Amino acid sequence: MTQDNAVKLRRLYELYEQPMYRIAYAVLKNTASAEDAVSDAFEKIIRKIGRIGDPDSLKTKGYIVKTIKNTSIDRYRKNQAFYEKCCPIDEEAMQLIDSSVDIESDVIEKENMGLLDSLDERDRQIVMLRCSDGLSWREAAYKLSMSEAGIRKRFERIKLSLKGELYNEKK
């Protein structure tokens, strides 16, 4: 590396290290992973240092932002694939939010008492598919044309809502 390139790299680091970290952290939500992403991005930048112009230019800033963003997204996907392979999600564990009240069985028992009437149609469908029909998250999501994560989150909110209604009924 030439002296000019070393000076340019030092200037790039001074200008962009913190903004790069913030971008990486926004994607990865983990300090160590964000730091690794910044390091990986600088490795990519070093390989192309000869093509980079003025460190203060908008073109260089755009290149830096694009590099860290893509590096962070790649790292996120790699981590996600790793966790899916080595740590399969336990469907039953994903359903439990409070073991002291079994909302799902209470919902089925109280269905004829109008407990589900307070829900809108979509929420009622979610509860029925999960509780009565016993569908998995994936099956329920497919049937309702929603994402798995969306169904899980909505179901969690429904359970909290119904838990509040059940608690108020028992008073």
N, C-alpha and C positions, 0 to 999 in steps of 0.2 A: 504494500500500500504506500502510495506516495505521500509526501508531507502535506500537500494540498488536500488530498482525500482524507487524511487523518484529521486535519483542521475542520474540514466539512462535516465529518462524522461527529466530532466533538460538538460542533454547533447544532447539528440535528438533534443530538442527545439533549443538549441544554434546552432547546426550544420545545421539543416534542415528547420527551419522556413522560411527563406528568399527564398531558392530554391523552397520550397513547394508553397509559395505565387506566385512566378513567373510562375510556372506550372499552377496553378489554374487561374491566370489572363490570361494566354495565351489561355486557354479554354473558360473562361467566359467573358472576355473583360469588367469586371466591378469590381471595387475595393471592394465594400461591399460584393459582391457575392464571390470573391476570398478569402477575409478574413473569411467569413462564411465557405467556403470549407476547409480552413486550420484548422479551429476550429473543424469541423466535422471529419476531418481526424485524428486529435490528439485524439479525443474521441475514435475512432476506435483503434488507437495505444495504448491508455491507457488500453483498454480491453485486449490487447494481450501483454502487456509489459513484462510479465513473460516469454514469448516465444522468445523475442527479445534478441539477443546476444549482442556482442560488438557494440556500436553505430557507431564506425568508420569503421566497416567492409563493404565490397561491398555487401554482402548479405542483411545487414540491409538497406543500401542505396537503393538497388533495391526494397525492401519491402516498404520503405517510398515513393519512386517515384510511384510505382504501386498503393499504397493506395490513394495518393493525385490525381493521374490521374483519377482513377475510381470514386472517390468522386466528382471531378469536373465535369466529364462527366455525372454522375447521376444528379447532381444539374442542369446542363445545360438542360438535357432532361426534368427534372421536371419543370423548368422555361418555357421551350418552350411549354410544354403541357398546363401549366397554361395560357400563353398568347394566345394560340390558342382557348382555351375555353372562356376566358373572353373578349378578344379583337380580334374579327374576322377581317381579313384583308379586307379592302375596295378595290376591284379590280380596280375601276375607279381611286382612289387616287394613286394607284401604277403606273399608266400609266403616270401621269402628271409630267413633268420635267420643263416645262416652259409654263405658261398659256398665254404668250404674242403671241406665235406662235402655231397654231393648226397644228402640223406636220401631223397627221393622215389624216385629210381632204385634206391638201395640197398634200400629197403623192398620194391620190386617184385621185385628180384633175389633177396632173401633170404626172400621170402614162404613158399616151400616148406620152408625150414629152420626154421620155427616162430617167426620173429621176432615175428610178429603175435599169437602165442598168449599173449603176456604182456599183451595189451590186453584190456579188457573189450569187450563186443559193440558198444556205441555207438561207442567209439573206433576199433574195427576197421572199422565201417561208414564212418566219416568218412574214414579213410585210403584205403579202397577207392574211395569215391566221388570223392575228389580225385585219387588217384594212378592207379588202374587205369581208372576210367571217365572221368576228365578233366573232371568237372563243375566249373562255376564255383562260387564261394562261395554265390551266391544260389541256384543250383539245388540244391546239396547241403543248404543250410539249409532250403529248401522241402521237399525229399524227407524230411528227418529231423525236420521240424516244430521247427526251432530258429531262433534269430536268426542273421543273418550274422555279427555281432560275436561271438556265442557260439561259432559253428563255427570262426571264425578263431582265437580264443583257445585253444580246446580243441585245434585242430590244431597250434598253436604248441607247446603243452605236450606233445602226443604226440611231435612231432618232437624236442623236447629229451630226452624219455624214451628214444626209440629211438636217438637219437644216443649217449646214454650206454651203451646196450646194445651198439651196434655198436662203440663204442670199446673196451669191455671185452672183446668177442669177439676183436678184432684183437690184443689183448695176448698 
